[in-house]
Amino acid sequence: YLLHFHPGKTFHPAGKPVVRLVTTDAFRLSLYEIPLSEEGNEEKYYLDGSAIKLLQRILPSKEETLEIYMFDRYSACVLPELHYYINQVQRNFPNYEVILDREMPNRVIFDREELSKHLSRVDIWAKMQTRPYTVLLSIHPDFVEIFTEPEQIGPAYEELPCHLEGTPRKLALNSRYILEYI
């Protein structure tokens, strides 16, 4: 995991300085931006992913302010009744900003609930393939076809409306990646 205090160009609508929470597993990249109340220096902290997952489990369910102190070799997460220390890791983290700076001329807009519902149905068949969870998307200007063809049981097919800005495309992707996101 990467905590990136970013005072420069951001994706936040107000263009404010942000802290970016970035994670990747080499196939997916997740970016979450939280606006900061004041400007500061650019800083990056690389944190152990398993420690972050454990922190999520032990945090109280009620909303409280969580303070995070960043030191040279570790970070401290502080609540009134809990102090949790996370080692920082020194490793090569991909330059995620290169991915985000790419021009993306095609955009597809779906209803989130509908996409989840249709993709979930095809996903049942997709997990039975030689290459599990691979689904094919054929994107047209006003609808998308989602399908898969596992050899053992035959094809699954769903169609749902969408709005395409750009060129029609055909994609093969892992359905789990999209379903986990939405």
Phi, psi and chi 1 to 4 in degrees:
 res  aa     phi    psi   chi1   chi2   chi3   chi4
   1 TYR       -  147.6  -71.1   85.6      -      -
   2 LEU  -125.6  128.0  167.8   65.1      -      -
   3 LEU  -102.4  118.1  -79.5  179.0      -      -
   4 HIS  -122.8  107.8 -176.9 -177.1      -      -
   5 PHE   -80.8  113.4  -66.4   87.9      -      -
   6 HIS  -122.5  102.8 -162.7  -77.9      -      -
   7 PRO   -82.4  -10.8   28.9  -32.0      -      -
   8 GLY   -92.7 -143.9      -      -      -      -
   9 LYS   -59.4  126.2  178.8 -177.5  158.6 -168.2
  10 THR  -131.9  172.9   67.4      -      -      -
  11 PHE   -92.5   -4.9  -66.7   93.8      -      -
  12 HIS   -65.3  133.6 -169.2  -90.3      -      -
  13 PRO   -55.3  -35.1  -17.5   23.5      -      -
  14 ALA   -82.2   -5.4      -      -      -      -
  15 GLY    67.6   20.0      -      -      -      -
  16 LYS   -75.0  161.9  -68.6 -176.0  170.4 -173.1
  17 PRO   -62.6  146.1   -2.5    5.4      -      -
  18 VAL  -136.2  163.8  -65.0      -      -      -
  19 VAL  -107.2  128.9   60.2      -      -      -
  20 ARG  -100.8  132.1  -72.3  179.8  171.2  168.9
  21 LEU  -104.2  116.8  -54.2  161.6      -      -
  22 VAL  -125.9  135.7 -176.1      -      -      -
  23 THR  -142.4  151.9 -173.9      -      -      -
  24 THR  -151.0  152.1 -176.5      -      -      -
  25 ASP  -118.6   21.1   64.6   -1.1      -      -
  26 ALA    81.5  -12.1      -      -      -      -
  27 PHE  -113.0  -31.1  -63.8  101.3      -      -
  28 ARG  -126.0  153.1  -54.0  173.1  -89.6 -168.3
  29 LEU  -133.2  130.1 -177.1  131.3      -      -
  30 SER  -117.1  132.5  172.9      -      -      -
  31 LEU  -129.8  129.4  168.0   70.3      -      -
  32 TYR  -131.7  126.3 -174.9   64.5      -      -
  33 GLU  -110.7  131.7  -70.1 -173.3  -22.7      -
  34 ILE  -118.9  123.0  -57.2  168.5      -      -
  35 PRO   -65.2  142.6    6.0   -6.6      -      -
  36 LEU   -98.1  150.5  -65.0  171.1      -      -
  37 SER   -77.8  -21.6   56.3      -      -      -
  38 GLU  -144.1  159.1   58.2 -172.7   56.9      -
  39 GLU   -78.6  154.0  -70.0 -157.7   29.5      -
  40 GLY  -153.1 -167.7      -      -      -      -
  41 ASN   -84.5  155.1  -63.0  -34.2      -      -
  42 GLU   -73.4  129.8 -178.8  172.0   11.3      -
  43 GLU  -142.3  148.1  -63.3  179.9   51.2      -
  44 LYS  -129.2  135.5  -68.5 -178.0  179.7 -178.9
  45 TYR  -129.7  127.4  -61.1   95.3      -      -
  46 TYR  -102.8  120.6  -57.2   94.9      -      -
  47 LEU  -115.6  149.9  -55.8  173.4      -      -
  48 ASP   -65.7  124.4  179.8  -84.3      -      -
  49 GLY   -63.1  -39.7      -      -      -      -
  50 SER   -67.7  -32.0   57.5      -      -      -
  51 ALA   -68.4  -36.6      -      -      -      -
  52 ILE   -66.6  -41.8  -62.3  -67.4      -      -
  53 LYS   -62.6  -39.6  -71.3  176.3 -174.9  172.6
  54 LEU   -66.1  -39.9 -178.0   58.1      -      -
  55 LEU   -59.0  -41.2  175.4   63.8      -      -
  56 GLN   -59.7  -37.1  -70.7  173.2  -35.6      -
  57 ARG   -73.1  -32.8  -78.5 -168.2 -116.5  144.5
  58 ILE   -94.9   -9.8   62.9  175.5      -      -
  59 LEU   -66.0  142.9  -77.4  175.4      -      -
  60 PRO   -65.0  152.1    9.3  -11.9      -      -
  61 SER   -75.5  -25.6   56.5      -      -      -
  62 LYS   -76.2  152.6   60.8 -176.8  177.7 -178.8
  63 GLU   -75.6  128.0  -71.1 -158.7   24.8      -
  64 GLU  -142.4  160.6  -69.9 -173.5   46.5      -
  65 THR   -77.9  130.2  -60.1      -      -      -
  66 LEU  -107.7  123.9  172.9   67.1      -      -
  67 GLU   -99.5  135.2  -63.5  177.1   17.7      -
  68 ILE  -121.6  123.8  -59.2  177.3      -      -
  69 TYR  -106.0  127.9  -64.1   91.2      -      -
  70 MET  -105.2  122.0  -47.4  -56.6  -74.9      -
  71 PHE  -114.9 -178.1  -59.1  100.3      -      -
  72 ASP   -62.6  -42.4  -71.6  -20.7      -      -
  73 ARG  -116.6  -10.2  -62.3 -164.3  176.2  -92.8
  74 TYR  -152.1  167.0   66.6   92.9      -      -
  75 SER  -122.7  149.0  -60.3      -      -      -
  76 ALA  -119.7  125.2      -      -      -      -
  77 CYS  -102.4  124.6  -58.8      -      -      -
  78 VAL  -125.1  123.7  179.0      -      -      -
  79 LEU  -118.2  165.1  -71.1  165.9      -      -
  80 PRO   -52.6  -40.0  -26.3   32.8      -      -
  81 GLU  -109.0    8.3   65.8  -80.0  -12.4      -
  82 LEU  -144.3  129.6  170.4   70.1      -      -
  83 HIS  -120.9  125.2  -70.0 -150.1      -      -
  84 TYR  -128.6  126.4 -177.1   73.1      -      -
  85 TYR  -109.7  135.7  -63.4   89.9      -      -
  86 ILE  -125.1  126.7  -58.3  171.8      -      -
  87 ASN   -70.1  140.8  -77.8  -27.8      -      -
  88 GLN   -86.7  145.7  -67.8  179.0   19.0      -
  89 VAL  -107.8  145.7  -67.2      -      -      -
  90 GLN  -106.9  104.0  -57.8  -59.2  -41.2      -
  91 ARG  -153.2  170.9   63.1  178.6 -169.6  157.5
  92 ASN   -80.7  117.8  -66.3  -28.5      -      -
  93 PHE  -106.7  135.7 -164.5   85.6      -      -
  94 PRO   -60.3  150.6   17.8  -25.8      -      -
  95 ASN   -76.7   84.8 -175.6   -4.1      -      -
  96 TYR   -63.4  -25.7   74.7   92.2      -      -
  97 GLU   -67.1  -26.3  -67.9  172.5  -69.1      -
  98 VAL   -64.0  -41.1  169.3      -      -      -
  99 ILE   -64.9  -44.0  -64.6  167.1      -      -
 100 LEU   -70.8  -25.6  -60.9  177.2      -      -
 101 ASP   -82.9   -6.8  -75.8  -19.9      -      -
 102 ARG   -65.7  145.3  -69.2 -177.6 -171.6  164.9
 103 GLU   -75.0  131.2 -174.8  177.2  -37.6      -
 104 MET  -120.4   91.9  -63.6 -176.1 -163.5      -
 105 PRO   -75.9  -13.2   28.4  -33.4      -      -
 106 ASN  -111.0  136.9  -63.5  -59.5      -      -
 107 ARG  -141.4  132.7  179.1  175.3  149.3 -176.0
 108 VAL  -119.9  130.9 -176.1      -      -      -
 109 ILE  -112.8  124.6  -57.8  167.6      -      -
 110 PHE  -119.6  160.0  -61.5   98.0      -      -
 111 ASP   -78.5  123.6  177.2  -85.4      -      -
 112 ARG   -57.8  -46.8 -177.1  178.2  176.3  170.6
 113 GLU   -62.5  -43.9  -62.8  -83.5  -30.5      -
 114 GLU   -64.6  -44.0  -72.6  -63.3  -54.0      -
 115 LEU   -60.3  -45.0  177.2   60.3      -      -
 116 SER   -60.0  -46.0  177.7      -      -      -
 117 LYS   -62.6  -50.3 -178.5  172.0   58.5  175.1
 118 HIS   -67.8  -44.1  -69.1  -79.5      -      -
 119 LEU   -66.3  -35.3 -169.8   55.7      -      -
 120 SER   -62.4  -38.6  -67.7      -      -      -
 121 ARG   -67.2  -44.8  -73.5 -164.0  -69.4 -104.2
 122 VAL   -67.6  -32.4  173.1      -      -      -
 123 ASP   -58.7  -32.1 -177.8   65.3      -      -
 124 ILE   -59.1  -42.7  -65.5  167.7      -      -
 125 TRP   -75.3  -37.6  -89.8 -102.9      -      -
 126 ALA   -61.4  -31.2      -      -      -      -
 127 LYS   -72.1  -10.9   69.3 -178.7  174.6 -172.7
 128 MET   -96.3   11.5  -64.3 -179.4 -133.0      -
 129 GLN   -88.8  167.9  -61.7 -178.8  111.6      -
 130 THR   -59.9  -40.3  -52.3      -      -      -
 131 ARG  -110.0   90.6 -153.1  171.7  166.1  155.2
 132 PRO   -56.4  144.4  -20.5   29.7      -      -
 133 TYR    68.8   15.5  -58.2  109.3      -      -
 134 THR   -85.4  122.0  -58.7      -      -      -
 135 VAL  -121.6  155.1  -63.7      -      -      -
 136 LEU  -109.4  135.5  -56.2  170.2      -      -
 137 LEU  -118.5  126.1  -85.1   68.9      -      -
 138 SER  -112.1  107.5 -176.8      -      -      -
 139 ILE   -98.1  121.5  -56.9  168.2      -      -
 140 HIS  -110.8  170.1  -55.0  -85.0      -      -
 141 PRO   -56.8  -33.1  -28.1   36.3      -      -
 142 ASP  -129.1    5.6   55.4   -5.4      -      -
 143 PHE  -156.3  161.8   71.7   97.9      -      -
 144 VAL  -128.5  139.6   64.6      -      -      -
 145 GLU  -100.8  130.4  -61.3  170.4  -74.6      -
 146 ILE  -118.2  124.3  -55.4  171.1      -      -
 147 PHE  -151.9  164.5   54.9   96.5      -      -
 148 THR  -154.1  156.5 -171.0      -      -      -
 149 GLU  -135.8   76.5  -67.5 -168.3   37.6      -
 150 PRO   -66.5  137.9   14.6  -19.5      -      -
 151 GLU   -63.4  -34.1  -63.6  166.8    1.2      -
 152 GLN   -71.1  -35.9  -59.2   89.2  -15.2      -
 153 ILE  -125.1   -5.5   60.2  172.7      -      -
 154 GLY    97.5 -179.1      -      -      -      -
 155 PRO   -79.1  158.2   27.5  -32.3      -      -
 156 ALA  -125.4  140.1      -      -      -      -
 157 TYR  -143.7  133.3  176.7   87.7      -      -
 158 GLU  -136.6  150.8  -68.3  -78.6  -32.0      -
 159 GLU  -135.1  135.1 -171.2  175.6  -63.2      -
 160 LEU  -143.7  154.4   72.0  144.3      -      -
 161 PRO   -70.4  151.7   16.3  -20.3      -      -
 162 CYS  -154.7  174.3   72.6      -      -      -
 163 HIS  -126.5  119.5  174.9   74.1      -      -
 164 LEU  -102.7  128.9  171.8   64.7      -      -
 165 GLU  -113.1  102.4  -65.2  173.4    0.1      -
 166 GLY   133.9 -151.2      -      -      -      -
 167 THR   -98.5  136.2  -51.5      -      -      -
 168 PRO   -55.1  145.0  -26.2   35.6      -      -
 169 ARG  -141.0  160.9  -62.9 -105.8 -176.9 -120.8
 170 LYS  -121.7  131.2  -69.4 -174.7  179.2 -175.1
 171 LEU  -129.8  148.5  -54.2  171.3      -      -
 172 ALA  -116.8  128.9      -      -      -      -
 173 LEU  -150.0  167.8   53.4   87.0      -      -
 174 ASN   -83.3  116.0 -174.2  -43.5      -      -
 175 SER   -62.1  -29.8   55.8      -      -      -
 176 ARG   -63.1  -37.4  -64.1  -86.4   88.6 -157.1
 177 TYR   -61.0  -43.7  -67.5  171.5      -      -
 178 ILE   -72.1  -44.7  -57.6  -61.9      -      -
 179 LEU   -64.0  -38.0  -72.4  169.0      -      -
 180 GLU   -64.7  -35.7  -73.1  172.6   10.2      -
 181 TYR   -70.5  -47.2  172.5   72.6      -      -
 182 ILE   -82.9      -   57.9  176.1      -      -
